[in-house]
Amino acid sequence: MTISSFINNWLESVSNFVKKPGDSILQDEKGVLEPHSDLVATALAVIGFVVLAAFLSKAYTGYEGCSFSLENYESASLLASNVAESPVLKAENQGAISASALDRLSGPEGHDERKKFFATFSGNYPFMVEVRTDNGQCQWVIEPETAESGYFMGKQKKVAASVPVVVELSPAETVPGTLTVVLYKTPWV
């Protein structure tokens, strides 16, 4: 084989790979890349981004759902301790809560006393107080008068904290119990 025949063969093989003016890229089957392969890669990148955004959104909404409880548990605990020490609830025995005071505050006739009771605490968060004896014999629920009817039955976010108390049922009888404060989220928080 001579050099001139080698060059001719080489030029002929190269000319097969060179695009001619009348050829269309869509009709050329010798191409290394397909014309629309970048669309598949772009679609996969967009799908990956959408999945990542969905995961981040779910993580944020999960955090947002728990953030009220995490941020306000300490406030609810402090409020429960303060309610348990409230002079309105004090009994004759040192360190006990009066069942008769709980009856007045939770009953329909205790409107004015409830108003005074809740006025001594911060009005930033609506809260309710529940006192139970450990034996399940007695339970009192004290709700503020300022709350709308059915507000405490709604699906608002809430956090509860409890403290142990002693309930004086009569001057001769005291029983252990639990005082629970349920703190509700307001629309502006």
C-alpha positions as CSV (number, residue, x, y, z in Angstrom):
1,M,0.0,0.0,0.0
2,T,1.4,3.3,-1.0
3,I,1.1,6.5,0.9
4,S,-1.2,8.1,-1.6
5,S,-3.7,5.2,-1.4
6,F,-3.5,5.3,2.4
7,I,-4.3,9.1,2.3
8,N,-7.1,8.5,-0.1
9,N,-8.6,5.8,2.1
10,W,-8.2,8.0,5.1
11,L,-9.9,11.0,3.5
12,E,-12.7,8.8,2.3
13,S,-13.4,7.5,5.8
14,V,-13.2,11.0,7.3
15,S,-15.6,12.3,4.7
16,N,-18.2,9.8,5.8
17,F,-18.1,11.4,9.3
18,V,-18.3,15.0,8.1
19,K,-21.7,16.5,7.8
20,K,-22.8,17.4,4.4
21,P,-24.9,20.5,3.8
22,G,-28.0,18.5,2.9
23,D,-27.8,16.1,5.8
24,S,-30.1,16.5,8.8
25,I,-28.9,15.8,12.3
26,L,-32.1,13.8,13.0
27,Q,-31.4,11.5,10.1
28,D,-27.7,10.9,10.9
29,E,-27.4,7.5,12.7
30,K,-23.7,7.8,13.1
31,G,-23.9,10.5,15.8
32,V,-22.3,9.8,19.2
33,L,-25.0,11.6,21.1
34,E,-28.8,11.4,20.5
35,P,-30.4,14.8,19.8
36,H,-32.8,14.7,22.8
37,S,-30.7,12.9,25.4
38,D,-30.2,16.2,27.3
39,L,-34.0,16.3,27.9
40,V,-33.9,13.1,29.8
41,A,-31.1,14.4,32.0
42,T,-32.9,17.6,32.6
43,A,-36.1,15.8,33.5
44,L,-34.2,13.6,36.0
45,A,-32.6,16.7,37.6
46,V,-36.0,18.4,37.9
47,I,-37.6,15.3,39.4
48,G,-34.7,15.1,41.9
49,F,-35.2,18.7,42.8
50,V,-38.9,18.3,43.4
51,V,-38.4,15.3,45.6
52,L,-35.8,17.2,47.6
53,A,-38.2,20.2,48.0
54,A,-40.9,17.8,49.2
55,F,-38.6,16.3,51.8
56,L,-37.5,19.7,53.0
57,S,-41.1,20.9,53.1
58,K,-42.2,17.9,55.2
59,A,-39.3,18.3,57.6
60,Y,-40.2,22.0,58.1
61,T,-43.9,21.3,58.7
62,G,-43.0,18.6,61.2
63,Y,-40.8,21.0,63.0
64,E,-43.4,23.7,62.9
65,G,-46.0,21.3,64.3
66,C,-43.8,20.6,67.3
67,S,-42.3,24.0,67.8
68,F,-45.2,25.3,69.9
69,S,-44.9,22.4,72.3
70,L,-41.1,22.7,72.5
71,E,-41.1,26.4,73.0
72,N,-43.9,26.6,75.5
73,Y,-43.6,23.5,77.8
74,E,-41.4,25.4,80.2
75,S,-44.0,28.2,80.4
76,A,-46.8,25.7,81.0
77,S,-44.7,24.0,83.7
78,L,-44.0,27.3,85.4
79,L,-47.7,28.3,85.1
80,A,-48.7,25.0,86.7
81,S,-46.4,25.6,89.6
82,N,-47.8,29.1,90.1
83,V,-51.4,28.0,89.9
84,A,-50.7,25.3,92.5
85,E,-49.3,28.0,94.8
86,S,-52.2,30.4,94.2
87,P,-53.7,31.9,97.4
88,V,-57.2,31.4,95.9
89,L,-56.7,27.6,96.0
90,K,-55.0,27.3,99.4
91,A,-56.6,25.1,102.0
92,E,-56.3,25.3,105.8
93,N,-53.6,22.6,105.8
94,Q,-50.2,24.0,104.7
95,G,-49.3,22.9,101.1
96,A,-52.8,21.6,100.2
97,I,-55.4,22.8,97.7
98,S,-58.9,23.3,98.9
99,A,-61.6,21.1,97.3
100,S,-64.3,23.7,98.2
101,A,-62.3,26.4,96.4
102,L,-62.1,24.1,93.4
103,D,-65.8,23.5,93.6
104,R,-66.5,27.3,93.6
105,L,-64.1,28.0,90.7
106,S,-65.3,25.2,88.5
107,G,-69.0,25.6,89.2
108,P,-71.4,27.9,87.4
109,E,-71.7,30.2,90.4
110,G,-68.0,31.0,90.4
111,H,-68.0,33.5,87.5
112,D,-66.5,36.4,89.5
113,E,-64.0,34.2,91.3
114,R,-62.9,32.6,88.0
115,K,-62.4,36.1,86.5
116,K,-60.2,37.2,89.4
117,F,-58.3,33.9,89.4
118,F,-57.4,34.1,85.7
119,A,-56.7,37.9,86.0
120,T,-53.8,37.1,88.3
121,F,-52.0,35.2,85.5
122,S,-50.8,36.4,82.1
123,G,-53.4,36.9,79.5
124,N,-51.0,36.1,76.6
125,Y,-52.1,32.5,76.3
126,P,-55.5,31.1,77.1
127,F,-55.2,28.1,79.5
128,M,-57.4,25.9,81.5
129,V,-56.7,24.1,84.8
130,E,-57.7,20.5,85.6
131,V,-57.3,19.0,89.0
132,R,-57.7,15.3,89.7
133,T,-57.3,13.1,92.7
134,D,-55.1,10.1,92.1
135,N,-57.8,7.7,93.1
136,G,-60.1,9.1,90.4
137,Q,-62.8,10.1,92.9
138,C,-62.8,13.8,92.1
139,Q,-62.0,16.0,89.1
140,W,-62.4,19.8,88.6
141,V,-62.0,21.7,85.3
142,I,-61.5,25.5,85.5
143,E,-61.9,27.4,82.2
144,P,-61.7,31.1,81.8
145,E,-64.8,33.1,81.0
146,T,-63.0,35.1,78.3
147,A,-62.7,32.1,76.0
148,E,-65.3,31.6,73.3
149,S,-67.7,28.7,73.8
150,G,-66.1,25.5,72.7
151,Y,-62.6,27.0,72.3
152,F,-61.0,24.5,74.6
153,M,-62.6,21.6,72.6
154,G,-61.1,22.8,69.3
155,K,-58.1,21.5,67.5
156,Q,-55.8,24.3,68.5
157,K,-52.2,23.4,69.3
158,K,-51.7,22.9,73.0
159,V,-49.1,21.9,75.6
160,A,-49.8,20.5,79.0
161,A,-47.8,20.4,82.2
162,S,-48.7,18.8,85.5
163,V,-47.5,19.1,89.1
164,P,-48.4,16.8,92.0
165,V,-50.6,18.4,94.6
166,V,-52.4,17.4,97.8
167,V,-56.2,18.1,97.8
168,E,-58.0,18.7,101.0
169,L,-61.4,17.2,100.7
170,S,-62.3,18.1,104.3
171,P,-60.3,19.3,107.3
172,A,-59.7,15.7,108.2
173,E,-59.1,14.2,104.8
174,T,-56.5,14.9,102.2
175,V,-55.7,12.9,99.1
176,P,-52.8,13.1,96.6
177,G,-53.7,14.5,93.2
178,T,-52.4,16.2,90.0
179,L,-52.9,19.7,88.8
180,T,-52.6,20.0,85.1
181,V,-52.4,23.3,83.1
182,V,-53.2,23.1,79.4
183,L,-51.8,26.0,77.5
184,Y,-53.4,26.8,74.1
185,K,-51.8,28.5,71.1
186,T,-53.3,31.8,70.1
187,P,-53.7,32.9,66.5
188,W,-51.2,35.7,66.8
189,V,-48.4,33.4,68.1
